[in-house]
Amino acid sequence: MGKLYVVGTPIGNLGDISPRALETLESVDFIAAEDTRVTLKLLNRFEIKKEMISYYEHNKGLKGDIIIDRILKGETCALVSDAGMPAISDPGEDLVRVAHEMGVQVESVPGPTAVATALSISGFSTGRFCFEGFLSVNKLSRKEHLEEIKNEKRTMVFYEAPHKLLSTLKDMLNILGNREIALVKELTKIHEDVFITTFEDAIKHYEAEPPKGEFVLIIKGATEEKAEYTLADAVRIAKGLMEKGESASVSAKEAAKITGIKKGDVYKEILN
């Protein structure tokens, strides 16, 4: 039995390819490429001649079976996407899953990925984040997706194409509210740019200057809304505690802790 290599390729600058990735591309029997024309440019740049088989969203069922069959017969295959790590928001995930199901060994040859690269230069919180991939082109599905994550507190990462950027930003503003966003485009290329702004200002900017390039959108998570308490609320909480047997002092202290109202003010009111 052969092996499937999942090979990361540059997301822009060809100088980012690793020696191990080049060695793997040179050594395998064939390459499964999302777009053979794109991969051919990479292979030509490094003078690698290798058989390629196209594997993308609309032929993955048929071509996936052919690729797995060849691996089961002893051949080695390198799976590549047009840019970055295959199988991340990419049809390659299906090939990897089937390979595991068929007992094929899958080995990673890591390389650049737009998610981590964009996060690293955004300045946003990265201790916890979630990757949401591409939003659907279907308006209803897109809005349903955004409704599902509107209370997400972690930093969120999306991919977006330039021709859909404005409609996506408008939907995000309507559903998520006017949050801070980092729009990272053309990673590792000549026109790489990080634009930190808000949804409202981003919409104004791109209405005046049509967007160009592929974007990674990094959005701040939802913040918890703190309830606004009045003195009357604090007194009601304190009296409730007193009815349960707490002293006036302890009740005032607990009510102050919950509401942010001064303990002394609560204490005076409950004694009146």
C-alpha positions as CSV (number, residue, x, y, z in Angstrom):
1,M,0.0,0.0,0.0
2,G,1.1,3.5,-0.8
3,K,0.7,6.7,1.2
4,L,-1.2,10.0,1.0
5,Y,0.9,13.1,1.8
6,V,-1.0,16.3,2.7
7,V,1.4,19.0,1.5
8,G,1.2,22.7,2.4
9,T,2.2,25.1,-0.4
10,P,2.8,28.9,-0.3
11,I,-0.2,31.2,0.0
12,G,1.5,33.8,-2.1
13,N,5.3,34.1,-1.9
14,L,6.8,31.0,-3.5
15,G,9.8,31.5,-1.2
16,D,7.7,30.2,1.7
17,I,7.7,26.6,0.4
18,S,9.6,24.2,2.7
19,P,12.5,22.0,1.6
20,R,10.5,19.0,2.8
21,A,7.5,20.0,0.7
22,L,9.7,20.2,-2.4
23,E,11.3,16.9,-1.5
24,T,7.9,15.3,-1.2
25,L,6.6,16.7,-4.5
26,E,9.6,15.4,-6.2
27,S,9.4,11.9,-4.7
28,V,5.7,10.9,-5.0
29,D,4.3,9.0,-7.9
30,F,1.6,11.6,-8.6
31,I,0.0,14.8,-7.3
32,A,-3.7,15.5,-6.6
33,A,-4.1,19.2,-7.3
34,E,-7.1,21.5,-6.8
35,D,-6.2,23.4,-10.0
36,T,-3.5,21.7,-12.1
37,R,-2.7,25.0,-13.8
38,V,-1.9,26.7,-10.5
39,T,0.2,23.8,-9.3
40,L,2.0,23.6,-12.6
41,K,3.3,27.1,-12.0
42,L,4.7,26.0,-8.7
43,L,6.3,22.8,-10.1
44,N,7.8,24.7,-13.1
45,R,9.3,27.3,-10.7
46,F,11.2,24.5,-8.9
47,E,11.8,22.4,-12.0
48,I,9.7,19.5,-10.9
49,K,8.1,17.3,-13.5
50,K,5.3,15.1,-12.1
51,E,2.0,13.6,-13.2
52,M,-1.0,15.5,-11.8
53,I,-4.6,14.5,-11.4
54,S,-7.3,17.2,-10.9
55,Y,-9.2,16.9,-7.6
56,Y,-11.7,19.7,-6.8
57,E,-15.2,20.2,-5.4
58,H,-17.1,19.2,-8.5
59,N,-15.2,16.0,-9.4
60,K,-14.1,14.8,-5.9
61,G,-16.4,11.8,-5.9
62,L,-15.0,10.3,-9.1
63,K,-11.4,11.4,-8.8
64,G,-11.3,10.6,-5.1
65,D,-12.0,6.9,-5.9
66,I,-9.3,6.9,-8.6
67,I,-6.7,8.4,-6.3
68,I,-7.5,6.1,-3.4
69,D,-7.4,3.1,-5.7
70,R,-4.0,4.0,-7.0
71,I,-2.7,4.5,-3.4
72,L,-4.1,1.1,-2.4
73,K,-2.2,-0.5,-5.3
74,G,1.1,0.9,-3.9
75,E,1.5,4.4,-5.3
76,T,2.2,7.6,-3.3
77,C,0.3,10.8,-3.8
78,A,0.8,14.4,-2.7
79,L,-2.5,16.3,-2.1
80,V,-2.1,20.0,-2.6
81,S,-4.5,23.0,-2.8
82,D,-4.1,26.1,-4.8
83,A,-2.6,27.8,-1.8
84,G,-1.9,26.9,1.8
85,M,-2.7,23.7,3.7
86,P,-5.1,21.3,1.9
87,A,-8.2,20.0,3.6
88,I,-8.8,23.3,5.5
89,S,-12.1,24.6,4.2
90,D,-11.2,22.6,1.1
91,P,-12.5,19.5,-0.7
92,G,-9.3,17.7,0.3
93,E,-10.9,17.0,3.6
94,D,-13.1,14.3,1.9
95,L,-10.0,12.6,0.4
96,V,-8.3,12.5,3.7
97,R,-11.4,11.1,5.4
98,V,-11.8,8.3,2.8
99,A,-8.0,7.5,3.1
100,H,-8.4,6.9,6.8
101,E,-11.5,4.8,6.2
102,M,-9.6,2.7,3.7
103,G,-6.6,2.2,6.1
104,V,-4.3,4.4,4.0
105,Q,-1.5,6.1,5.9
106,V,-1.9,9.9,5.8
107,E,1.2,12.0,6.5
108,S,1.4,15.8,6.9
109,V,4.0,18.0,5.3
110,P,2.9,21.3,7.0
111,G,3.2,24.7,5.3
112,P,1.6,28.1,5.4
113,T,-2.1,28.6,6.2
114,A,-4.0,31.8,5.8
115,V,-5.9,31.4,9.1
116,A,-2.8,31.4,11.4
117,T,-0.9,33.8,9.2
118,A,-3.6,36.5,9.3
119,L,-4.3,36.0,13.0
120,S,-0.6,36.5,13.8
121,I,-0.5,40.0,12.2
122,S,-4.0,41.2,13.2
123,G,-3.3,42.2,16.8
124,F,-6.5,40.6,17.9
125,S,-6.9,38.1,20.7
126,T,-5.8,34.7,19.6
127,G,-5.9,32.8,22.9
128,R,-9.3,31.4,21.8
129,F,-10.6,31.7,18.2
130,C,-12.9,29.8,15.8
131,F,-12.5,29.4,12.1
132,E,-15.8,29.9,10.2
133,G,-14.4,29.4,6.6
134,F,-16.4,30.9,3.7
135,L,-20.0,32.1,4.2
136,S,-22.5,30.7,1.8
137,V,-23.4,32.6,-1.4
138,N,-27.0,31.8,-0.6
139,K,-28.4,34.9,1.3
140,L,-30.7,32.8,3.6
141,S,-27.9,30.4,4.5
142,R,-25.4,33.2,5.0
143,K,-27.8,35.0,7.4
144,E,-28.5,31.8,9.3
145,H,-24.8,31.2,9.7
146,L,-24.3,34.7,11.1
147,E,-27.3,34.3,13.5
148,E,-25.8,31.1,14.9
149,I,-22.5,32.8,15.8
150,K,-23.7,36.3,16.9
151,N,-23.2,35.5,20.6
152,E,-19.8,33.8,20.0
153,K,-17.3,35.4,22.4
154,R,-14.1,34.0,20.7
155,T,-12.3,35.8,17.9
156,M,-13.8,34.7,14.6
157,V,-12.0,34.1,11.3
158,F,-13.7,34.0,7.8
159,Y,-12.4,33.8,4.3
160,E,-14.0,36.0,1.6
161,A,-13.6,36.8,-2.1
162,P,-13.5,40.5,-3.2
163,H,-16.7,40.4,-5.2
164,K,-18.7,39.2,-2.1
165,L,-16.9,41.4,0.5
166,L,-19.4,44.3,0.6
167,S,-22.5,42.2,0.9
168,T,-20.8,40.1,3.6
169,L,-19.8,43.1,5.6
170,K,-23.4,44.6,5.4
171,D,-24.9,41.3,6.6
172,M,-22.3,41.1,9.4
173,L,-23.2,44.7,10.5
174,N,-26.9,44.0,10.5
175,I,-26.6,40.8,12.5
176,L,-23.5,41.1,14.6
177,G,-23.6,44.9,15.3
178,N,-20.8,47.4,14.6
179,R,-17.8,45.4,15.7
180,E,-14.1,45.9,15.2
181,I,-12.7,43.9,12.3
182,A,-9.3,43.3,10.8
183,L,-9.4,42.8,7.0
184,V,-6.2,41.1,5.9
185,K,-5.6,40.7,2.2
186,E,-3.0,39.4,-0.2
187,L,-1.0,37.6,2.4
188,T,2.7,37.3,1.7
189,K,2.2,39.0,-1.7
190,I,3.4,42.5,-2.7
191,H,0.2,44.2,-1.7
192,E,-0.3,42.5,1.6
193,D,-2.3,44.7,3.9
194,V,-3.9,44.7,7.3
195,F,-6.9,47.1,7.7
196,I,-8.2,47.4,11.2
197,T,-11.5,49.2,11.4
198,T,-15.2,48.7,12.1
199,F,-17.9,47.2,9.9
200,E,-19.5,50.6,9.3
201,D,-16.2,52.2,8.3
202,A,-15.1,49.2,6.2
203,I,-18.3,49.4,4.2
204,K,-17.8,53.1,3.6
205,H,-14.2,52.5,2.5
206,Y,-14.9,49.7,0.1
207,E,-17.9,51.4,-1.4
208,A,-15.5,54.3,-2.3
209,E,-12.7,51.9,-3.3
210,P,-13.8,48.5,-4.6
211,P,-12.0,45.7,-2.9
212,K,-9.2,43.7,-4.6
213,G,-7.5,40.5,-3.6
214,E,-8.5,37.5,-1.4
215,F,-9.5,38.5,2.2
216,V,-9.2,37.0,5.6
217,L,-11.7,38.6,8.0
218,I,-10.9,38.6,11.7
219,I,-13.8,39.7,13.9
220,K,-13.9,40.5,17.6
221,G,-16.1,38.2,19.6
222,A,-19.3,39.3,21.3
223,T,-18.9,41.1,24.6
224,E,-21.1,40.3,27.6
225,E,-23.6,43.1,28.2
226,K,-23.6,44.0,31.9
227,A,-27.1,44.6,33.3
228,E,-27.8,48.1,34.4
229,Y,-29.0,48.0,38.0
230,T,-30.8,50.7,40.0
231,L,-30.7,51.4,43.7
232,A,-34.3,50.0,43.8
233,D,-33.0,46.7,42.2
234,A,-30.2,46.5,44.8
235,V,-32.6,47.0,47.7
236,R,-35.0,44.4,46.3
237,I,-32.1,41.9,46.1
238,A,-31.0,42.7,49.7
239,K,-34.5,42.4,51.1
240,G,-34.8,39.0,49.4
241,L,-31.6,37.9,51.1
242,M,-32.9,39.2,54.5
243,E,-36.1,37.2,54.1
244,K,-33.9,34.1,53.8
245,G,-32.3,34.9,57.2
246,E,-29.2,37.0,56.2
247,S,-28.3,40.1,58.3
248,A,-28.9,43.6,56.9
249,S,-25.1,44.1,56.6
250,V,-24.4,40.9,54.7
251,S,-27.5,41.4,52.5
252,A,-26.4,44.9,51.6
253,K,-22.9,43.7,50.8
254,E,-24.1,40.9,48.5
255,A,-26.5,43.1,46.7
256,A,-23.7,45.7,46.2
257,K,-21.5,42.9,44.8
258,I,-24.2,41.9,42.3
259,T,-25.4,45.3,41.2
260,G,-22.4,47.6,41.6
261,I,-24.4,49.9,43.8
262,K,-22.6,51.2,46.9
263,K,-23.1,49.0,50.0
264,G,-23.7,52.1,52.2
265,D,-26.5,53.3,49.9
266,V,-28.2,49.9,49.9
267,Y,-27.8,49.5,53.7
268,K,-29.5,52.9,54.3
269,E,-32.5,52.1,52.1
270,I,-33.2,48.7,53.6
271,L,-33.1,50.2,57.1
272,N,-35.7,52.8,56.3
